[in-house]
Amino acid sequence: MSKPQDPEGWRAILAPQYLPRFLFLCLGVWLNAADSLVTVTITPSIAAEIGGFRYFAWSVAAFLLASILSGAVSGRLSLRLGLRNALVVSALIYAVGCGLSAIAPTFLTFVAGRLVQGLGAGAIMALCYVATTALFPERLWARVFGAIAGVWGIATVLGPLIGGVFAGAGLWRWAFWVFGIQGLIFTVATLAMIAREPPRIVDPDAPPAAWAQLAALTASVILIALAGVVGSPLLAAGMGLAGLAALAWMIAVNSRTRGALLPRAISDLAGQAAAGYLMIFAFEAAAIGFSVYGPAMIQVMHQASPLVAGYVVTAIAGGWTVVALAVAGVQNRDGLMIRLGAGVILAGIVFSAWALPRGALWTIVVGMATIGAGFGLSWAFATRRILTGLDEEQQALASSAVPTAQLIGGAVGSAAAGAIANALGFAGGIDPATAPEGGLWLFGAFLPVAVLGWWGAWRLGR
């Protein structure tokens, strides 16, 4: 028998008792959601002022990698320090990272700031979900989770606007000061909202953190990123292959250690979980380059403002959100939706690889929106198909591993995009004369990765 609907409905969350708690959680999610979109919009202005275009993609890779690392250990941090102290530490780390990014005299310093920001933002995001269960009764959990997910939609609209305004006024540093202040506000709010509690003792029999996998992932991203800045082509190729080998080793060791970053089923290459995570990883890795280099290329090729360039690229997020809402009620069509969505993603990536360096501005919008629409068509159904293929013991880890696989794809893909861009002559910036040809090779280089994602989706949709 199904449970009766909560008679209070959504009004319960907005009641005086719960509204401050809800706004507190929204602020925590906002720091993660808006930060990335604002930074993507203003990064071309940052590189134009302080140089370091050859490290352009490192800022994205560093933030995503740090988010994975801190998100993976945030649960244990909460146990050792208590939820209140863990949130305070994470928010302060985030604020320090914002300050470091704001004062950065060089682009490598800026990358370091983004790394610190990612450590704080990743932990805040993960701990906000823990805080939801502490601040709200169980009958409201589903509603709160659904409501705070809407923060991502708000960030899609406001993120490029905020970044465009600051970049257009030549005040990109103030964007990070503003987010740093928000981090401090979140710290104060944590002290007011979260009750003090003694640290809990970590169960000695509990699985340890996935240190081996995290170390292998870190090595993979670093090696691939460094391949783009070494002088020798032979050494660059060797470092790139070593980075891919470290990624493969991470998957192999995942099934042999007690602390797992991903479900053990991922090592079963014939299983649908492995196919699903391959789809998520490969499509994100293939598409992230548009977000990294798209705004800079649009500004140069179309003399567009940072605001316009930011909104053009975030058409991916817009298409995703609109289509996901439109197909939310589809039932018993998982395989069809997965394969349909994967086909749309692949078509969008192929079209965008031409449109971004050579097409008109409206064609780029169409390409970005098509990629997002494909994700919206398939994402929820792929996640459900992955989980239904696993036993109950693995389902909790499998669910959290979906965004982890996406972040891993983004980190690896952005590092690879940076290496390829530098090899194509973009180390000094986007040249209008060479961008049409070089951009075609830059984005086209990821088409085999996109085909790999389509193949995984086709297998998952069986």
BELKA-V357748 format. One record per pair of residues at least 6 apart in sequence whose C-alpha atoms are under 8 Angstrom apart, sorted by the first residue. I is the first residue (numbers start at 1). GAP is how many residues later the second one is. D is the distance in Angstrom with one decimal. If there is no record, write none. Layout:
# BELKA-V357748
I;GAP;D  I;GAP;D
This chain:
# BELKA-V357748
6;133;7.3  10;133;7.1  12;6;7.3  13;6;5.9  13;9;6.9  13;127;7.6  13;131;7.3  14;8;7.9  18;118;7.5  21;114;6.8  21;172;6.8  22;122;7.5  24;162;7.3  24;165;6.8  24;166;7.8  24;169;7.9  25;103;6.0  25;106;7.9  25;107;7.5  25;123;7.3  26;122;5.8  26;125;6.6  27;159;7.0  28;96;6.2  28;97;6.5  28;100;6.6  28;158;7.0  29;95;7.6  29;96;5.8  29;99;7.3  29;119;7.3  29;122;6.9  29;123;7.9  30;121;6.2  30;122;7.2  30;125;6.9  31;90;6.7  31;148;7.3  31;151;7.7  31;152;7.5  32;89;5.4  32;90;7.2  32;92;7.9  32;93;6.7  33;118;7.5  33;119;5.7  33;122;6.0  34;118;7.6  34;121;4.8  34;122;7.3  34;124;7.5  34;125;5.1  35;124;7.3  35;144;7.6  37;118;7.5  37;119;7.1  37;122;5.1  37;123;6.0  37;126;7.7  37;273;7.9  37;277;7.8  38;121;4.8  38;122;5.4  38;123;7.8  38;124;6.4  38;125;4.5  38;126;7.8  38;137;8.0  39;124;6.7  40;251;6.9  40;252;6.7  40;255;7.4  40;270;7.2  41;119;5.9  41;122;5.5  41;123;6.3  41;126;7.9  41;254;6.5  41;265;6.0  41;266;7.1  41;268;7.1  41;269;4.8  42;121;5.6  42;122;6.7  42;124;7.8  42;125;5.5  42;130;6.5  42;264;6.7  43;13;7.8  44;251;7.1  44;252;5.3  45;122;6.3  45;125;7.9  45;127;7.4  45;261;8.0  46;61;7.9  46;126;7.1  47;6;5.6  47;9;7.3  47;60;6.9  50;55;6.5  50;56;5.5  50;57;6.3  51;55;6.9  51;56;6.4  52;54;7.1  52;55;5.1  52;56;7.3  52;375;7.9  52;376;7.6  53;54;7.8  53;373;7.7  53;374;5.6  53;375;5.6  53;376;5.6  54;175;7.3  54;364;7.3  54;368;6.1  54;372;7.0  54;373;4.0  54;374;6.3  54;375;7.6  55;52;7.1  55;53;7.2  55;363;7.0  55;372;7.7  56;51;7.9  56;236;8.0  56;362;6.8  57;235;6.2  57;236;7.9  57;357;5.7  57;358;6.1  57;360;6.9  57;361;4.9  58;53;6.4  58;167;7.0  58;356;7.3  58;357;6.2  58;360;7.1  59;51;7.3  59;52;4.7  59;55;6.0  59;56;7.5  60;54;7.8  60;232;7.2  60;351;7.1  60;354;6.5  61;160;7.5  61;349;7.2  61;350;4.4  61;351;7.0  61;353;5.6  61;354;5.8  62;49;6.7  62;50;7.7  62;52;6.3  62;53;4.9  62;56;7.3  62;349;7.3  63;51;5.3  63;52;4.9  63;53;7.7  63;54;6.7  63;55;4.4  63;56;7.5  64;54;6.4  64;343;6.0  64;344;7.5  64;346;6.9  64;347;5.5  65;50;7.8  65;53;7.5  65;153;7.1  65;156;7.8  65;342;7.4  65;343;7.2  65;346;5.8  66;49;5.7  66;50;7.3  66;52;4.8  66;53;4.8  66;56;7.1  67;51;4.7  67;52;5.3  67;53;7.5  67;54;6.5  67;55;4.0  67;56;7.0  68;54;6.6  68;336;6.6  68;339;6.8  68;340;7.5  69;50;7.1  69;53;7.8  69;145;6.6  70;48;7.9  70;49;5.2  70;50;7.3  70;52;5.5  70;53;5.1  71;48;8.0  71;51;5.0  71;52;4.8  71;54;7.5  71;55;5.7  72;137;7.4  72;138;7.7  72;189;7.4  73;50;8.0  73;136;6.5  74;12;7.8  74;49;5.4  74;52;6.7  74;53;6.7  75;51;7.9  75;52;7.3  76;126;7.5  76;133;7.9  77;9;6.1  78;6;8.0  78;7;7.7  78;8;5.3  78;49;7.7  78;121;7.9  79;120;6.0  79;121;5.2  79;122;6.9  79;123;6.4  80;119;5.2  80;120;5.9  80;121;6.7  80;122;6.9  81;117;7.7  81;118;5.0  81;119;7.6  82;114;7.8  82;115;6.0  82;116;6.2  82;117;4.6  82;118;6.9  83;44;7.5  83;48;7.4  83;111;7.6  83;114;7.7  84;106;6.5  84;107;6.9  84;110;5.5  84;111;6.8  84;112;6.3  84;113;7.5  87;36;7.7  87;37;6.3  87;40;6.8  87;100;7.4  87;103;6.9  88;99;5.2  88;102;6.6  88;103;7.6  90;29;7.5  90;30;4.6  90;31;7.2  90;33;6.1  90;34;6.0  91;29;5.9  91;30;7.5  91;33;6.8  91;92;5.4  91;93;6.8  91;95;6.7  91;96;5.7  92;28;7.5  92;91;6.8  92;92;6.7  92;95;6.9  93;23;6.6  93;24;6.9  93;26;7.2  93;27;5.1  94;22;6.4  94;23;4.5  94;24;7.2  94;25;7.0  94;26;4.2  94;27;6.0  94;86;7.1  94;89;6.4  95;22;7.3  95;25;8.0  95;84;7.4  95;85;4.3  95;86;7.0  95;87;7.9  95;88;5.1  95;89;6.4  96;17;8.0  96;20;7.4  96;21;7.5  96;84;7.2  97;15;7.9  97;16;4.6  97;17;6.3  97;18;7.4  97;19;4.6  97;20;4.4  97;23;7.9  97;83;7.8  98;15;6.4  98;16;7.5  98;19;6.1  98;78;5.1  98;79;6.4  98;81;6.7  98;82;5.1  99;14;7.5  99;77;6.7  99;78;6.2  99;81;6.4  100;9;7.4  100;10;6.9  100;12;7.6  100;13;4.8  101;8;7.1  101;9;4.7  101;10;7.6  101;11;7.6  101;12;4.5  101;13;6.5  101;72;7.5  101;75;6.6  102;8;7.8  102;70;7.9  102;71;4.5  102;72;6.8  102;73;7.8  102;74;5.3  102;75;6.3  103;70;7.0  104;6;5.1  104;9;7.8  129;16;7.9  132;9;6.9  132;12;7.5  132;13;7.9  133;8;6.8  135;59;7.8  153;164;8.0  153;165;7.8  153;168;7.0  156;158;6.7  156;161;6.5  156;162;7.0  160;147;6.1  160;150;5.0  160;151;5.8  160;154;7.7  161;146;6.0  161;149;7.8  161;150;7.8  162;13;7.7  163;9;7.5  163;12;7.0  163;143;7.6  163;144;7.0  163;147;7.9  164;141;7.5  164;142;4.9  164;143;3.8  164;144;7.6  164;146;7.0  165;142;6.8  166;6;5.1  166;8;7.1  166;9;6.3  167;139;6.4  168;137;7.0  168;138;6.4  168;139;7.4  207;51;5.4  207;52;5.0  208;50;6.7  208;51;4.8  209;50;5.2  209;51;7.3  209;52;8.0  210;47;8.0  210;48;8.0  210;49;4.6  210;50;5.3  210;51;5.5  211;48;7.7  212;38;7.4  212;41;7.7  213;37;4.9  213;38;7.6  213;40;7.1  213;41;6.6  213;47;7.7  213;48;6.7  214;36;7.9  214;47;7.8  216;30;5.4  216;31;6.5  216;33;7.1  216;34;5.5  217;29;6.8  217;30;5.9  217;33;6.6  217;191;8.0  219;24;6.7  219;27;6.7  220;22;7.3  220;23;4.0  220;24;6.3  220;25;7.6  220;26;5.2  220;27;5.7  220;192;7.6  221;22;6.6  221;190;6.7  221;191;5.5  221;194;6.3  222;21;7.6  222;193;7.8  223;16;5.4  223;17;6.3  223;19;6.9  223;20;5.1  224;15;6.3  224;16;4.8  224;18;8.0  224;19;5.3  224;20;7.8  224;188;7.5  224;191;5.9  224;192;5.9  224;195;7.0  225;190;4.6  225;191;6.3  225;193;6.7  225;194;5.9  226;10;7.7  226;13;7.4  226;193;7.4  227;8;7.4  227;9;4.3  227;10;6.9  227;12;5.5  227;13;5.8  227;192;5.9  228;8;6.6  228;188;7.9  228;190;6.4  228;191;3.5  228;192;6.6  228;193;7.8  228;194;5.7  228;195;6.5  229;7;8.0  229;190;7.0  229;193;7.2  230;6;6.1  251;15;7.4  251;16;6.6  252;15;6.5  254;6;5.6  254;7;6.8  254;8;6.8  254;9;7.9  254;10;6.5  254;13;7.8  255;8;7.8  255;9;4.8  255;10;7.8  255;12;6.6  261;140;7.3  262;135;6.7  262;136;6.7  262;139;5.6  263;131;6.2  263;134;6.1  263;135;5.5  263;138;7.4  264;130;7.9  265;6;7.3  265;8;6.3  265;9;6.6  265;125;7.7  266;7;5.9  266;8;4.3  266;11;7.4  267;7;6.7  268;6;6.3  269;6;7.2  272;113;7.7  272;114;6.3  272;117;6.6  272;187;7.1  272;188;5.3  273;112;8.0  273;113;4.8  273;114;7.5  273;116;6.7  273;117;7.6  273;187;7.7  275;181;4.5  275;182;6.5  275;184;6.2  275;185;5.5  276;106;6.5  276;107;7.6  276;109;7.9  276;110;6.0  276;180;6.2  276;181;6.3  276;184;5.8  277;125;7.1  277;128;6.4  278;174;7.7  278;175;6.1  278;178;5.7  278;179;8.0  279;173;7.3  279;174;4.1  279;175;6.5  279;176;7.5  279;177;4.9  279;178;5.4  280;122;7.6  280;125;6.5  280;126;5.8  280;129;7.6  280;173;7.0  281;124;5.5  281;125;5.3  281;126;8.0  281;127;6.8  281;128;4.4  281;129;7.7  281;172;7.4  282;127;6.3  282;167;5.7  282;168;6.0  282;170;6.5  282;171;4.8  283;62;7.8  283;126;7.7  283;166;7.2  283;167;5.4  283;170;5.3  283;171;7.8  284;122;6.0  284;123;8.0  284;125;5.2  284;126;5.6  284;129;7.4  285;124;4.4  285;125;5.1  285;126;7.6  285;127;6.5  285;128;4.0  285;129;7.2  285;161;7.9  285;164;7.4  286;63;7.8  286;127;6.4  286;160;5.1  286;161;6.9  286;163;5.8  286;164;5.5  287;62;6.8  287;126;8.0  287;159;8.0  288;122;5.8  288;125;6.2  288;126;6.1  289;124;6.9  289;125;5.9  289;128;5.8  289;154;6.9  290;23;7.2  290;153;7.5  291;22;6.2  291;23;7.9  292;122;6.9  294;15;7.7  294;19;6.5  294;62;7.0  295;11;7.2  295;14;4.9  295;15;6.0  295;17;8.0  295;18;6.7  296;13;7.7  296;134;7.1  297;59;7.5  297;60;7.1  297;133;6.4  297;138;7.6  298;6;6.4  298;11;5.8  298;58;7.3  298;63;7.9  299;6;6.1  299;7;6.7  299;10;6.2  300;130;6.9  300;131;7.7  300;132;6.5  301;56;7.6  301;131;6.0  301;134;7.9  302;59;7.2  312;52;7.2  312;53;5.5  312;56;7.5  313;52;7.2  313;55;6.3  314;54;7.5  315;50;6.3  315;53;5.4  315;54;4.9  315;57;7.2  316;52;4.8  316;53;4.8  316;54;7.3  316;55;6.0  316;56;4.1  316;57;7.5  317;52;7.7  317;55;5.8  318;51;6.9  318;54;6.9  319;49;7.8  319;50;4.7  319;51;6.8  319;52;7.5  319;53;4.5  319;54;4.7  319;57;7.2  320;49;7.6  320;51;7.8  320;52;4.1  320;53;4.8  320;54;7.2  320;55;5.7  320;56;4.3  320;57;7.8  321;51;7.8  321;52;7.9  321;55;6.4  322;51;7.7  322;54;7.5  323;50;5.6  323;53;5.1  323;54;6.2  324;49;7.7  324;51;7.9  324;52;4.2  324;53;5.9  324;56;7.9  325;51;7.9  327;50;6.7  334;47;5.1  334;48;7.2  334;51;7.1  334;127;7.0  335;46;7.7  335;125;7.2  335;126;3.9  335;127;6.1  336;125;6.6  337;40;6.1  337;41;5.4  337;44;6.8  338;39;7.1  338;40;4.4  338;41;7.4  338;43;6.3  338;44;6.0  338;119;6.3  338;120;7.5  338;122;7.6  338;123;5.7  339;39;7.4  339;115;7.9  339;118;6.1  339;119;5.6  339;122;5.9  340;34;7.6  340;37;7.3  340;38;7.3  341;32;7.5  341;33;4.2  341;34;6.2  341;35;7.3  341;36;4.8  341;37;4.7  342;32;6.1  342;33;7.4  342;36;6.8  342;111;7.7  342;112;5.5  342;115;6.2  342;116;7.8  343;31;7.3  343;111;6.8  344;26;6.6  344;27;6.7  344;29;7.3  344;30;4.8  345;25;6.7  345;26;4.6  345;27;7.3  345;28;7.4  345;29;4.6  345;30;6.6  346;25;7.5  346;104;6.1  346;105;6.9  346;108;6.8  347;23;7.8  347;24;7.7  348;19;5.2  348;20;6.9  348;21;7.9  348;22;5.0  348;23;4.7  348;26;7.9  349;18;7.1  349;22;6.4  349;98;7.4  349;101;7.6  350;94;7.5  350;97;6.9  351;16;5.9  352;11;8.0  352;12;6.2  352;15;4.8  352;16;6.7  353;86;7.7  353;87;5.9  353;90;5.0  353;91;5.6  354;86;6.0  354;90;8.0  355;8;5.9  355;9;5.3  355;12;7.1  356;7;7.9  356;8;5.5  356;83;7.6  357;78;6.3  357;79;4.7  357;80;7.5  357;82;5.2  357;83;6.2  358;78;5.4  358;82;7.9  382;75;7.9  382;78;7.4  383;16;7.5  383;19;7.1  385;75;7.4  386;12;7.7  386;74;7.9  387;8;5.8  387;11;6.6  387;12;6.9  417;25;7.2  420;22;6.3  421;6;6.9  421;21;6.1  424;14;6.0  424;18;7.5  425;13;7.8
